[in-house]
Amino acid sequence: MTSSLSDVHSPLPEPATGEGSRSPTPDLAAAFDPDRFRDGAVDIVGRLTTYLADRSVRGLDLLDPAVLLKAARELMTPERQRIADFDADRVSRIVDLYTETGIPVYSPGYMGRQFSGVVPLAGLIDLVGSVVNQPSSFYEAGQLPSVAERLMAEELNRFIGWDRDRFAMVTTSGGSLANLTALLAARNRAFPQIWTRGTGGMPGPPAIAVSEEAHYSVTRAAGVLGIGERQIIRLPVDRAGRIRPDLAGPALAEALRRGLRPFCLVASAGTTSTGAFDPLEELAAVADRYGLWLHVDGAHGASLLLSDLHRDRLRGIERADSLTWDAHKMLFMPAPCTLLFYRDGSAARDAFRQRASYVFDEEPDVYSAYDSAAKNLECTKRPMIMPLWTVWSVYGPALFAQKIDRLCATARQAYRMLAAEPDFAVAHEPESNIVCFRYVPEGLEPGSAHRLQLEIRNRIRGGGRFFISKVDLDGTAALRVVVMNHLIDADHLAMLIDEIRDIGQRVLRAGAATRNDQRNGSHS
Ligand SMILES: *Cc1c(COP(=O)(O)O)cnc(C)c1O
């Protein structure tokens, strides 16, 4: 028992005689044994190869967490005292449980979310990154990742089109963090005194203007920055979910009248719900007029810049101040891999105005010029650029462009097929690879469309053949397909439509039966 502070701070106990100089125990050494690594790698790569080769049409097998918890617990060694004997079978079973319980992202049945099966080479490079463990943020800890960030920034900026000598890019762990970081940079640019003094004593509260359709990470970032929900100016959108530039000006003027001090306008290049692209050119003009920083949340859709066919959706991007770009979405990388671009690179450092002698050098040198720590929130950060840079280096940009074109074409095909079905209603024309729609057969009782879509979505998930998502549009649930797999073709879409109709009909019949039972007073 500890009885006084001096005990807490007592020096480390002396090692048993000679222990420090003795060799590590064989068990300790064995856990780091390269041969054991190779044997494990061969087994695991074999299992992953089988996993990748499975092209069957499958959805998510959603387990009761209590069941999975039990299965997982059984895989944990009971050994607590010694280093447990290596059990190759235990590792294999963990890998199998891992692969079997995930959303099958390589299956054509998976059409539900914005992440995807990765270019397999990216996974191998991620493995390298995990073994050599070169966390980035500082050049000395991650030399190649730091250089690769520079190269990848130059490559992608060709598609954005900003001044090569002025722009900057930093990787962040996800688009949410990129949005937060960009808002911070924007706020510090507009109100440099806040970093030291806080918001106290300001003549009016800082405010941001965002689309009604903005991703929740944007308003969450505003919360983190202390902006406060009342200082979030909601910009109205049109039927397709795009900010209406003609209504943005009046909304801002009204905010100014209320004494707010807007500093940033956030546009979406691909909204999460429907993949709608805000009109960047027109919004840049609004931002100019009101002296606002224009941040483009392109987490989902910035990748369309790589496509000759779809680049035009981001017309005006050259006038933005910052851009969030998730490579773990439409560049098919392992998550997370996000790139945050600034048109004016000096703004990147404005986000964080700090000194820390243990990491930041007072005198910048050729090495620290490659550090990203002054520009990102993370200190230790995955070298997330390496899978992207390697795939880009090996295959070139056409791999991405081709896949993006194919996904958008498939979404358009889904739109055409759904529009041709009399019992389906498509909610919008796809602007990228997302299509939302509803199953609304003739005679559907008014007001029951919402529940029907939710029920269909859950039963489809339960059925295990397809994985789609749902989203509320104008207050009514819709089914949402995100095409992330280039293997999805018209046959798969037809299968999905049939399955939705089948399930929908069954739900409606069951509902009618229940109502009849209730009317007849039956309680069975
Ligand atoms: C996915 C998404 C985000 C959040 O990005 P994460 O990488 O999931 O943190 C932000 N904005 C939009 C438009 C998105 O689609």
The ligand as an ORCA input file, in Angstrom:
! r2SCAN-3c Opt
* xyz 0 1
  C     -18.068     11.682    -45.454
  C     -18.230     13.130    -45.420
  C     -17.646     13.899    -44.408
  C     -16.947     13.290    -43.221
  O     -15.732     12.757    -43.588
  P     -15.065     11.600    -42.692
  O     -13.867     11.254    -43.487
  O     -16.073     10.507    -42.604
  O     -14.740     12.188    -41.359
  C     -17.760     15.271    -44.485
  N     -18.427     15.846    -45.491
  C     -19.009     15.133    -46.474
  C     -19.721     15.861    -47.561
  C     -18.933     13.751    -46.475
  O     -19.533     13.053    -47.438
*
